Amino acid sequence: MDECDLLGREPPLLTSFTALVEREHHALYVFLRGLVNNSEQAYDLMQDTFHDAWRAALAGTAPLATSDEMRRWLFQAAYHRAISALRRRRLIRWESLDQLAGPEAVWGTEAVTFEDQIAESEALREALAHLSPQDSACLLLRLAHGFSAAEVGQIIGATPDVVTKRLSRAKQRLRSVYLRQNTPTKELRP
């Protein structure tokens, strides 16, 4: 007896859902990571979103007709989960145990391209964290994930005009925060 028979589901549903997860998991993770600014929490939220999608697919309420509809549904569900997590975060103060160890200086090494890329991505993540969740969502959905203003509006519950205005303000704020924090690094001396 195969897995589909054990679940009591038709193979096409399982096959299409597996394809959906494989196709969208990275983009959904990147979107959530940009919103919550925590990789572990983004991964957990992504898993919860796919769990919701699977339950909705079984109930027949998820729009599995087209991949575009399902993609919008996934990002909307992920957005709502991220906003809820951010609200809970305000109630509970989390502190990293990594900060207790203290920074370790590496002497005698020069920054290479890979390290510069990591530093740039960290600076961008930090700048995104200074934006409101709605502004971050507009920016990430529109620019990083290629949704139209109307689709972003459907995901976050706003009109396309509001999305366009939020996007414009978010770009300006992101640029100013990024430039403020992006000062030249000091050279390390042996």
Secondary structure, 3 states (H helix, E strand, C coil): CCHHHHHCCCHHHHHHHHHHHHHHHHHHHHHHHHHHCCHHHHHHHHHHHHHHHHHHHHHCCCCCCCHHHHHHHHHHHHHHHHHHHHHHHHHCCCCCCHHHHCCCCCCCCCCCHHHHHHHHHHHHHHHHHCCCHHHHHHHHHHHHCCCCHHHHHHHHCCCHHHHHHHHHHHHHHHHHHHHHHCCCCCCCCC
